[in-house]
Amino acid sequence: MSVDWIGYGYATLVASGGVVGYVKAGSVPSLAAGLLFGGLAGFGAYQISNDPKNIWVSLATSGALSAVMGKRFYGSRKFMPAGLMAGASLLMVGKLGLTLLQKPAASS
């Protein structure tokens, strides 16, 4: 059983981004979204650590964040925080996509 350190690091980045948004701007929605998506990313990393084929929670979380934050980055053109989160989420989607391609499909 290998630990998904990249997934846990991503979860920490997402959650800490929400906390920083709250501390700097007093944004309660940023705190709530950061903790929710950070928690989901952490749960996904936990699932991958227990079963490397179980990538679906991580993929859905990082996919949703890459879409939402990518749209925000496209509209604002500000790297912080939208560009950073969109980039990190896109990298996570790429990592999970490669994992999906490398694993042969289980026959039923």
C-alpha positions, -999 to 999 in steps of 0.1 A, spaced: 0 0 0 16 33 -11 5 66 3 -8 92 -22 15 121 -10 7 142 -41 -30 139 -34 -26 148 3 -4 178 -7 -31 189 -32 -57 186 -5 -36 207 19 -31 233 -8 -69 236 -15 -78 238 22 -51 263 30 -62 284 1 -97 287 16 -82 296 50 -59 322 34 -89 337 15 -108 340 48 -79 355 67 -70 380 40 -104 391 28 -128 378 54 -144 356 27 -166 329 44 -175 313 10 -138 309 2 -133 293 36 -163 270 32 -153 260 -4 -117 255 5 -125 233 34 -152 213 15 -130 207 -16 -99 202 5 -117 176 26 -130 158 -6 -95 159 -20 -81 144 12 -107 117 12 -99 110 -24 -62 107 -15 -71 84 13 -91 62 -11 -62 61 -36 -38 52 -8 -60 22 1 -68 12 -35 -48 28 -64 -77 21 -88 -102 41 -68 -95 75 -83 -130 88 -88 -135 111 -58 -101 127 -65 -108 130 -102 -143 146 -97 -129 170 -71 -99 182 -91 -120 183 -123 -146 205 -107 -120 228 -92 -101 231 -125 -133 241 -143 -145 266 -117 -111 281 -110 -101 280 -147 -132 301 -155 -124 325 -127 -88 328 -139 -100 334 -175 -123 362 -163 -98 379 -139 -64 370 -155 -51 371 -119 -27 342 -110 -36 344 -73 -56 325 -63 -76 314 -93 -47 307 -116 -27 288 -90 -57 266 -81 -67 260 -117 -31 250 -126 -27 227 -96 -61 212 -103 -53 206 -139 -20 190 -130 -40 167 -106 -65 158 -134 -35 150 -156 -19 128 -130 -51 109 -123 -57 106 -161 -23 90 -165 -31 66 -136 -64 57 -154 -46 50 -187 -19 29 -170 -42 6 -152 -58 -22 -173 -96 -24 -171 -108 -51 -147 -129 -78 -165 -162 -85 -149 
